[in-house]
Amino acid sequence: MENVTRPEKASALRHAPLAIILIVAVIGFFTLRDYLTFDTLRENREALLAFRDANFPGIVAVFITLYFVIVAFSLPGAAVASVTGGFLFGLTLGTLFNVVAASLGAVAIFLAARWGLGKTLAAKMEASDGALKKLKTGLQENEISVLFLLRLVPAVPFFVANLLPALVGVKFVNFAFTTVLGIIPGAIVFTWIGVGLGEVFDRGESPDLSLLWEPQVIGPILALSALAALPIIIKAVRGHKEGV
């Protein structure tokens, strides 16, 4: 009996981190979405600025920790956190802290999913034939390009770009590398918005996140996406010619 229950316990333990993340994400969606907002930031901006001036290392640690938790548990407020980074620390340091916190959070959710459900799905894909096997092989051949696309294309939700690679068994090193580099363009945009946040609040307005979709902003990001997709296109064309 003991031999039967041990594998079941091990399987349950492997799935526990992802299960906890999903539970916290659902609870956070209903309980925190009214608090992690720009209105909350507006109401507490003087206290935050005073804390920053009195204890800079402390507020950096608190900011990175809170942003990490938001990303790791897929909580609402990631955009607010990114803009806050620019508001508190300026463009250079704000972008750096945003990238560090978001990358650490992404790695955490990736490892949680990879350890449990991702390990099981990746093994099934490896052992299968047909479409699943082709999908697995195609992903392995274009792993870096696909991962960059997941990060660069604005239409892909951040939590999807964290979970999907873990569920199909991509290499951790490639995931971490493409995450850090791939989120930099978006981080710069959100941090940039945060730099001028004080003036926006003084006018009684809220920051305009639609700036991300302005041609001068979305254009370079889409160009980077096209560059990331280029190796996939070249391989597809070569494969088609060889097949012909």
C-alpha positions in Angstrom: 0.0 0.0 0.0 2.9 2.3 0.9 4.5 1.8 -2.5 1.3 2.7 -4.3 0.7 5.9 -2.3 4.3 7.3 -2.6 4.1 8.0 -6.4 0.7 9.6 -5.9 2.1 11.8 -3.1 5.1 12.8 -5.3 2.7 13.6 -8.2 0.6 15.7 -5.9 3.6 17.6 -4.6 4.8 18.3 -8.1 1.5 19.9 -9.0 1.1 21.8 -5.7 3.1 25.0 -6.7 1.1 25.5 -9.9 -2.2 24.8 -8.1 -1.3 27.3 -5.4 -0.5 29.9 -8.1 -3.8 29.3 -9.9 -5.8 29.6 -6.6 -4.0 32.8 -5.5 -4.5 34.2 -9.1 -8.3 33.6 -8.9 -8.6 35.0 -5.4 -6.4 38.0 -6.3 -8.4 38.8 -9.4 -11.6 39.2 -7.3 -10.0 40.8 -4.2 -7.2 43.0 -5.5 -8.3 44.4 -8.8 -9.9 47.4 -7.1 -6.8 48.2 -5.1 -3.9 47.7 -7.5 -4.9 50.7 -9.6 -3.6 54.1 -10.6 -6.1 55.7 -8.2 -4.4 53.9 -5.3 -1.0 55.1 -6.6 -2.4 58.7 -6.9 -3.6 58.6 -3.3 -0.3 57.3 -1.9 2.2 59.0 -4.2 3.4 61.5 -1.6 4.0 58.7 1.0 5.8 56.6 -1.6 8.1 59.5 -2.6 8.9 60.3 1.0 9.7 56.6 1.7 11.9 56.6 -1.4 13.8 59.7 -0.3 14.3 58.4 3.2 15.1 54.7 2.4 16.0 54.1 -1.2 17.4 50.6 -0.8 14.3 49.7 1.2 11.8 50.9 -1.4 13.7 49.1 -4.2 13.5 45.9 -2.2 9.8 46.4 -1.5 9.0 47.3 -5.1 10.9 44.4 -6.7 9.3 42.0 -4.2 5.7 43.2 -4.8 6.2 43.2 -8.6 7.6 39.7 -8.4 4.6 38.5 -6.4 2.2 40.2 -8.9 3.9 38.4 -11.9 4.5 35.1 -10.2 0.9 34.7 -9.1 -0.6 36.4 -12.2 -2.3 39.1 -10.1 -3.9 42.2 -11.5 -1.7 45.3 -11.5 1.3 44.4 -13.6 0.9 47.5 -15.8 0.5 49.7 -12.7 3.6 48.2 -11.2 5.6 48.9 -14.4 4.5 52.5 -14.5 5.2 52.9 -10.8 8.8 51.8 -11.5 9.2 54.8 -13.8 7.4 57.1 -11.4 9.7 56.2 -8.5 13.1 55.5 -10.1 13.2 57.3 -13.5 13.7 55.7 -16.9 17.0 53.9 -16.5 16.7 52.5 -12.9 12.9 52.0 -13.4 13.4 49.9 -16.5 16.1 47.9 -14.8 14.0 47.1 -11.7 10.9 46.4 -13.8 12.9 43.9 -16.0 14.5 42.2 -13.0 11.2 41.9 -11.1 9.1 40.7 -14.1 11.8 38.3 -15.2 12.1 36.7 -11.7 8.3 36.4 -11.5 8.1 34.8 -15.0 10.9 32.3 -14.0 9.0 31.4 -10.8 5.7 30.6 -12.6 7.6 28.8 -15.4 9.4 26.5 -12.9 6.2 25.9 -11.0 4.4 24.8 -14.2 7.4 22.9 -15.5 7.9 20.9 -12.4 4.3 19.6 -12.4 1.9 19.7 -15.3 4.6 20.7 -17.8 6.8 17.7 -17.1 3.8 15.4 -17.7 2.7 17.1 -20.9 6.2 17.3 -22.3 6.8 13.6 -21.7 3.5 12.8 -23.5 4.4 15.0 -26.4 7.8 13.3 -26.7 6.3 9.8 -26.7 3.4 10.6 -29.0 3.2 10.4 -32.8 1.5 12.6 -35.4 0.6 16.2 -34.8 1.8 16.5 -31.2 5.2 15.0 -32.2 5.5 17.4 -35.1 4.6 20.3 -32.8 7.2 19.3 -30.3 9.9 18.9 -33.0 9.0 22.2 -34.7 9.2 24.0 -31.4 12.6 22.6 -30.6 14.0 23.6 -34.0 12.7 27.2 -33.6 12.7 27.5 -29.8 14.4 30.9 -29.4 12.5 32.5 -32.2 9.1 31.3 -30.9 9.9 32.4 -27.4 11.0 35.9 -28.6 7.7 36.2 -30.5 5.7 35.3 -27.4 7.5 38.2 -25.6 7.4 40.8 -28.3 3.9 40.4 -29.8 1.8 42.7 -27.6 -1.4 40.6 -28.2 0.1 37.7 -26.2 -0.8 38.0 -22.5 2.2 37.9 -20.2 1.0 35.0 -18.2 0.4 33.0 -21.4 4.0 33.6 -22.4 5.1 32.3 -19.0 2.9 29.2 -18.8 2.9 28.0 -22.4 6.6 27.4 -22.8 6.7 25.4 -19.5 3.8 23.2 -20.7 5.5 22.2 -23.9 9.0 21.6 -22.4 11.2 24.4 -23.7 14.7 24.7 -22.3 14.9 26.8 -19.1 18.0 28.6 -20.3 16.3 29.7 -23.5 13.2 30.7 -21.6 15.1 32.9 -19.2 17.3 34.4 -21.9 14.4 35.4 -24.2 12.3 36.6 -21.2 15.0 39.1 -20.0 15.7 40.4 -23.5 12.1 40.1 -24.9 10.4 42.2 -22.2 12.9 45.1 -22.4 11.0 47.0 -25.2 7.7 46.9 -23.4 9.3 47.7 -20.1 10.9 50.9 -21.5 7.5 52.1 -22.8 5.7 51.5 -19.5 8.6 53.0 -17.5 8.6 56.0 -19.8 4.9 56.6 -19.1 5.7 56.5 -15.4 8.4 59.1 -15.6 5.8 61.8 -16.4 3.1 60.3 -14.1 3.4 63.2 -11.5 2.4 65.8 -14.1 -0.5 63.5 -15.2 -1.8 63.3 -11.7 -1.4 67.0 -11.2 -3.8 67.5 -14.1 -6.3 65.2 -12.4 -5.8 62.6 -15.2 -4.8 58.9 -15.4 -1.9 57.7 -17.5 -2.7 56.8 -21.1 -1.5 53.2 -21.7 -2.7 53.4 -25.3 0.7 55.0 -26.0 1.9 51.4 -26.6 -0.2 51.3 -29.7 1.1 54.5 -31.2 2.9 53.9 -34.6 6.2 55.2 -33.3 6.1 52.8 -30.4 4.4 49.7 -31.8 6.3 50.0 -35.1 9.8 49.1 -33.7 8.3 46.3 -31.5 6.6 44.7 -34.5 9.8 45.1 -36.5 11.6 43.1 -33.7 8.8 40.5 -33.9 9.3 40.2 -37.6 13.1 39.8 -37.1 12.4 37.1 -34.5 10.1 35.3 -36.9 12.6 35.5 -39.8 14.5 32.2 -39.0 11.1 30.3 -38.8 10.1 31.7 -42.2 13.5 30.9 -43.8 13.3 27.3 -42.5 9.8 26.9 -43.8 10.7 28.2 -47.2 13.7 25.9 -47.4 11.7 22.9 -46.3 9.1 23.6 -48.9 11.7 23.9 -51.7 13.3 20.6 -50.6 9.9 18.9 -50.5 9.2 20.1 -54.0 
